[in-house]
Amino acid sequence: MSILVASYDGVMQFNAETKAPQHFYAKQLASWQEIAFSNLKHGDLTRAKQAFEVAAAYGRLTLQKVRGL
């Protein structure tokens, strides 16, 4: 299984020879958005920003998957 994983440091790819599960990126996007909103709600702006950046990376990966890239 090939998976692109987003983190604070960027995007990493594991096992490039196969494809990632169909909805993996969308699920990760939703999870990281929830983390970002939770941090905003609790007033932790630094962690909210970091979580938002990871969510944005998964959003880009989701769009690439939809486009077939």
N, C-alpha and C positions, 0 to 999 in steps of 0.2 A: 504494500500500500504506500502511495506517495502522499505526503502531507506537507503543505506549506504552513508554517507556524509563525504567527506574528508575536512579537514581544516588544519591550521598550527599546531594544537595540536594533530592531528591523525584522525582516522576514527570513526565515531559515527553511530550507527544503530537505526533507528526509526521503530516502528511497525513490529517487527520481524515475525509476524504470516503470512505475505503474501510476494509476490515477487515484486521486483522493475520493473519498465517499462523496456522494452527490450533495448532501445538505450540510456537510461538516462546517464549511466556512460561514454559512448563514446562521447556524446554531452558535458558533463562537462569537459572531458579531452581536447577536442578541444577548449572550451572556456578558460580554464586555460592556455593552451599553447599560445593562442593569447595574454592573459594578460602578460604572462612571456616575450614573444617576444617584446611586446610594451614597457614594462619596460626596457628591454635591449636596445632597440632603443633609449630610452630617457636617458639612462645612470644611471638608478636607480637599481644598482646591488643587493641591499638588498631585495627590493620588487620582483625583478625578481627571485631571489633564492627562496623566499617564495612561489611565484606562481608556480615555477617549481616543488617544493616539493608537492604541492597540485595536480598538473597535474600528477605527477608520481604516487601518491596514486590512482587517478582515473584510470590511466593506469593499475595498478595492479587489481583494481576492474573490469575493462573491461575484462581483460584476465581471471579472475575467472569466470565471467559471460559466456564468450565464452566456457570455459572448463566445465561449468555446476556445478561449486562449489557453 
